[in-house]
């Protein structure tokens, strides 16, 4: 997991491929916030982004997920959430694959929690479990940009 803020990218220690993506002018906080909801994929890019409103919930109601072929960059555009995460792979053969490369696990141990507000981001590399959209105090609608970065772009 890597955390940071769009207005302080050099402090996040990002791998070059991720820094290149997030430092694009169209990935700045103001630019993402102004973009319409839906899927956005710049021409010629293998990565894409979903932007839109989502609802936070109490942690007990949220699932823990991981991906094997994609990294997630989760950026809060408005509102706030807590994301709980694990620092060890939890992949098991009996995990539910709810959609292609979206695995749900019940075996995760969350050793890290991060509170994100506008401009803050958390990056989860393939295999890293994360439980997003946990409410800070009370459930609320937030707006997020979730980038999906193919494993092939990462220096892994």
N, C-alpha and C positions, 0 to 999 in steps of 0.2 A: 504494500500500500504506500502510496505517495500522496501527501497532502500539500496544499498551497493555496494561493490566491492569484487570480488573473492579473491583478495589478502589481504583483511581485514575483513574476515567473522565475527570475534568476535565483531566488531563494529556495525554490522547490527541488533543485537538483535533478531535473528531469533528464531522461535519456534524450539524445538529440532528436530522434523521430517525433517524440511527444512535444518537445520544445518547439520544433518547427511547426507543428499543427497549432498549438495554442498561442504562438506568437503571431499568427496571421492576423491582419487587421479585421477580417470578417469573423474572427473568433474572440475578439475583445468583448468585454462585458456589455458595453453599450450596443455593439453590433448584434450580439446574440439576443439581448433583451428586446431589440427592435424587430427581430426576425419573426415571421408568422409561425404559428404552431404547426407541427408536422415533421416529416422527414426532410432533411437537407443533406445533400451530397454534392459537394463542388465537383465540377467537371474534371475528369481525369484522376480523381482520388479514389482509393480503395476503401477509405474510411467513410463513415456517415454519422449523422447526428439526429436524434429525436428531440424535439423541443415541445414543451407543453406543460399544462397544469397537471398536478398529481396531488393526492391526498395523503398526509401523514397519518399514522395510527399509533396506538400504544405498542410498545415493543413486542408484547406477548401475541399480538395479532399479525406480526410481520414474519415472512419467511426469510430464510437464509439461502442465498444462491451463489453459484460460481459458474464460470465459463472456462472452456478448455481452448477454444480457438480465437477468442476475442478478449481484448482488454477493454475495460470501461473507464471513461473519464466522466464523472458525475459532477456537474456544476450547478449550484443553486443560483438562479437568476433573481428570484424574489422569495421572501419567507425564510424559514429555517427548518432544519431537520437534524437528527442525529443518525449517524451510520455506525453500526456496530460491525466489527470485523475480527477475523481470526488471522493468526500469523502462521498457521500450518495448513497444508492441504488437507481437505476433508473428503475428497472424492472416494465414493464407495460404489460398487457395482449395482447396488439396489437403490441408488438415488434416482429420483424421478426426473426425467428429461421432459420438462413441461413444454418447451418449444425447442427447435434446433439450437443446441449449445446454450441452453438455459437449464442448468441442473439445480434442483431443490434438495437441500439436505436437512436432516434433523440432528445431525451429529456434530454440528459446529460448536466450538467453544470460542466465545467472543472475548478476546483479551484486550481489545482496543475499542474505544469509542471516540468519535470525532463529531463535533457540532459544526455544521456548515450554515453560513448565511450568504447573502448576495455576493457573488464573486468568488466564494470559496469553492475549492474542488477537492475531490478524492479520486485517486486512480487505483483501480484494482487490476492487477496483471492476471493472465490466465491461471486458474487454479486457486486464486485467493477468495475465500468466502467473505461475503458481505451481506449485511441486513440493512438495507436502505429504508428511507421513508419512516423512520421512527419519530414520533412526536416529541418535541422538546418539552412542552408543558401540556398543551391541549392540541388535539388534532387540528390541522389547518390545511388549506390548499396552498401549495407552493408551486412555483414555476421552475422547471429544470431543463437543462440541456444534458443529454446523455450521449456521449460519443462512443462509437463502437470502432475499435482499432484492430485490424486483423493481426494475428500473431506474427505473420510474416514480416510486418513492418518493425517489429520490436527486435532489439539486440539481445535475444535470449539464447 
